[in-house]
Amino acid sequence: MPKRWQDQAAGLRQMVSPTHCRSISLCGGRGDSGTTTLVINLAAALSERQREVMIVDEFTGSQNVSSRLHLSHGFTLEHVLRHEATLADSLIETPQGFQLLSIAGKPQIIAHLNDAEQHWLAAEFEAITEYVDYLLLDTRPMGSNGIPSLSLAADDVLVVLSNRAESLTDAYATIKQLAQEYARRDFRVLVNRVESLGEAMALFDRLRSVCQQFLGASLGLKLVGYVPEDTKLNRATRLGKTVLEAFPDTEASMALRQLADVILRWIPPKVAHDSAGHFVHRLVESSRLLHERLHHG
């Protein structure tokens, strides 16, 4: 669909049925969870359904979203904070139809933002997310170091689980920290890189059993689906493409489209976050904690 028609469709949706920009954190860990690959391909699947999608990437380096898609990095958050560019200038328009925003930056720079600078950054963020339907957050894993990720600010936390012992350990650690330190009670789980629905359900049952045993029976965990082990996913990544465009009929592509349809049916959150203020506040808070840890480490 030409971009002008996408823009017009987005505008009409806002006029006819204004919606809250739903933020979904995909949070993985060790054990080859494949979280970044899922973020990229889920963004593509939602874009296929004519939704405006933005990925917010907390990572740097050769394995982050822009590198996976062979895209030029352009302006960084640090350019924005030095007022050398706007936050809109740092947005990357991908060939797959979604936008990409990297919020990775040196913690010592972000940590020293004053209140006025935080409000300014929040206003910049508000401007670029005004017509976005879904924010997909490729977030740092929550861990024992006590440093929060943007999972704290998300409407939904989608824990990515694979069939590895360390993945189960990290998934439990993520849920424990968010439940005990930040009072989150509801989690969604996506099982990745398994052979069947039965294997996915068995892994989910193990995680749910451990969580309810040690964190309380009132904790809500829901399995939203699974993505099968598929060599075409890695092949598409090497090509700098999504599996949906490179291999549209493969099992992984069909599973990701089904997951996108499931997400579109999710009931809207009861309490909508102030997206801009909440994300910017968490970004600054996280950077301050990390800076303090590195400074005293």
FENQUIJO-V498105 format. One record per residue. N is the residue number from 1. RES is the residue in one letter. NEAR is the number of other C-alpha atoms within 12 Angstrom. D_CENTER is the distance of its C-alpha to the mean C-alpha in Angstrom with 2 decimals. Layout:
N RES NEAR D_CENTER
N RES NEAR D_CENTER
//
This chain:
1 M 15 25.08
2 P 11 26.28
3 K 17 24.12
4 R 10 26.71
5 W 12 26.52
6 Q 23 22.72
7 D 19 23.23
8 Q 17 26.05
9 A 21 24.24
10 A 26 21.40
11 G 22 24.15
12 L 16 26.06
13 R 20 23.22
14 Q 20 22.86
15 M 12 26.64
16 V 10 27.23
17 S 13 24.38
18 P 15 22.40
19 T 24 19.04
20 H 25 16.56
21 C 31 13.29
22 R 37 11.02
23 S 38 7.73
24 I 40 5.56
25 S 43 3.85
26 L 48 4.26
27 C 49 7.05
28 G 44 9.91
29 G 34 13.10
30 R 27 16.34
31 G 21 18.10
32 D 26 16.50
33 S 36 13.59
34 G 38 12.29
35 T 39 8.56
36 T 42 8.25
37 T 44 10.80
38 L 48 9.18
39 V 46 6.15
40 I 48 9.22
41 N 47 11.48
42 L 47 9.78
43 A 45 9.46
44 A 40 13.08
45 A 37 14.12
46 L 36 13.17
47 S 37 14.90
48 E 27 17.82
49 R 28 18.17
50 Q 31 18.78
51 R 34 15.72
52 E 39 14.56
53 V 43 10.93
54 M 42 9.29
55 I 46 6.53
56 V 47 6.44
57 D 42 7.24
58 E 39 8.86
59 F 29 10.99
60 T 25 14.44
61 G 15 16.90
62 S 15 17.70
63 Q 23 14.69
64 N 35 11.95
65 V 45 10.79
66 S 39 13.97
67 S 28 16.19
68 R 32 15.14
69 L 32 16.04
70 H 21 19.13
71 L 23 18.45
72 S 21 20.28
73 H 29 18.46
74 G 23 20.67
75 F 26 20.52
76 T 32 18.41
77 L 36 17.52
78 E 26 20.81
79 H 24 22.72
80 V 29 21.45
81 L 31 22.46
82 R 18 25.81
83 H 19 26.22
84 E 15 26.68
85 A 19 24.12
86 T 26 22.21
87 L 32 18.47
88 A 29 19.08
89 D 25 20.85
90 S 31 17.88
91 L 33 15.86
92 I 32 16.02
93 E 24 16.97
94 T 30 16.28
95 P 23 19.03
96 Q 32 16.78
97 G 31 16.60
98 F 39 13.22
99 Q 38 12.70
100 L 46 11.05
101 L 40 11.18
102 S 39 11.53
103 I 42 12.00
104 A 35 13.45
105 G 30 17.07
106 K 25 20.09
107 P 28 19.88
108 Q 23 23.54
109 I 23 23.05
110 I 33 20.24
111 A 28 22.00
112 H 22 25.14
113 L 25 23.99
114 N 18 26.51
115 D 16 26.13
116 A 11 27.17
117 E 23 24.68
118 Q 26 21.82
119 H 20 23.07
120 W 23 23.39
121 L 36 19.83
122 A 29 18.68
123 A 24 20.97
124 E 29 19.60
125 F 37 16.03
126 E 23 17.61
127 A 20 19.51
128 I 30 16.80
129 T 34 14.69
130 E 27 17.93
131 Y 31 17.72
132 V 37 14.05
133 D 36 13.49
134 Y 41 9.74
135 L 46 7.00
136 L 49 3.68
137 L 47 2.00
138 D 47 3.54
139 T 46 5.71
140 R 35 9.39
141 P 40 11.03
142 M 35 13.14
143 G 26 16.67
144 S 17 20.35
145 N 19 20.48
146 G 25 19.44
147 I 31 16.98
148 P 32 14.15
149 S 43 10.58
150 L 42 8.57
151 S 43 8.09
152 L 40 11.56
153 A 35 10.96
154 A 38 8.67
155 D 36 10.87
156 D 39 9.60
157 V 43 8.59
158 L 41 8.33
159 V 51 10.18
160 V 51 10.76
161 L 49 14.50
162 S 40 16.98
163 N 36 20.75
164 R 24 21.33
165 A 19 22.80
166 E 18 20.55
167 S 32 17.41
168 L 35 19.10
169 T 31 20.06
170 D 31 16.66
171 A 44 15.19
172 Y 40 18.20
173 A 31 17.91
174 T 45 14.39
175 I 46 15.75
176 K 33 18.99
177 Q 28 17.80
178 L 35 15.71
179 A 28 18.70
180 Q 19 21.54
181 E 20 20.54
182 Y 19 18.33
183 A 16 19.88
184 R 26 16.98
185 R 26 18.70
186 D 27 16.56
187 F 37 13.98
188 R 34 12.94
189 V 40 13.32
190 L 44 12.76
191 V 48 15.40
192 N 47 15.15
193 R 36 18.15
194 V 32 20.96
195 E 21 24.12
196 S 22 24.49
197 L 22 23.50
198 G 15 26.05
199 E 23 24.42
200 A 29 21.02
201 M 27 22.83
202 A 22 24.79
203 L 34 21.81
204 F 36 20.23
205 D 22 23.69
206 R 27 24.03
207 L 42 20.86
208 R 33 21.86
209 S 22 25.41
210 V 23 24.64
211 C 31 22.40
212 Q 21 25.05
213 Q 16 27.82
214 F 18 26.66
215 L 27 24.43
216 G 18 26.41
217 A 15 26.89
218 S 18 25.36
219 L 26 21.82
220 G 22 20.02
221 L 33 18.16
222 K 25 17.64
223 L 31 17.23
224 V 33 15.44
225 G 36 16.49
226 Y 44 16.68
227 V 42 16.45
228 P 31 19.75
229 E 27 20.65
230 D 28 21.38
231 T 19 22.79
232 K 26 22.01
233 L 38 18.28
234 N 25 19.45
235 R 20 22.12
236 A 27 19.88
237 T 31 17.78
238 R 19 21.15
239 L 19 22.06
240 G 29 19.07
241 K 30 18.29
242 T 41 16.11
243 V 38 17.97
244 L 34 18.41
245 E 29 20.52
246 A 23 22.21
247 F 23 23.03
248 P 23 22.49
249 D 17 24.69
250 T 24 23.43
251 E 25 22.33
252 A 38 18.70
253 S 35 18.61
254 M 26 20.26
255 A 35 17.97
256 L 41 14.81
257 R 32 16.79
258 Q 24 17.85
259 L 33 14.38
260 A 33 13.68
261 D 22 17.04
262 V 22 16.31
263 I 30 13.31
264 L 23 15.73
265 R 12 18.18
266 W 18 16.29
267 I 14 18.47
268 P 20 17.31
269 P 19 16.65
270 K 11 20.04
271 V 14 19.16
272 A 18 17.11
273 H 23 15.77
274 D 24 17.18
275 S 36 13.92
276 A 30 15.49
277 G 25 17.50
278 H 27 15.08
279 F 38 12.37
280 V 37 15.25
281 H 32 17.07
282 R 30 14.42
283 L 43 14.00
284 V 36 17.79
285 E 30 18.28
286 S 36 16.12
287 S 32 18.01
288 R 28 21.28
289 L 25 20.90
290 L 26 20.02
291 H 22 22.90
292 E 19 25.24
293 R 17 24.47
294 L 15 25.10
295 H 12 28.14
296 H 8 29.71
297 G 9 28.64
//
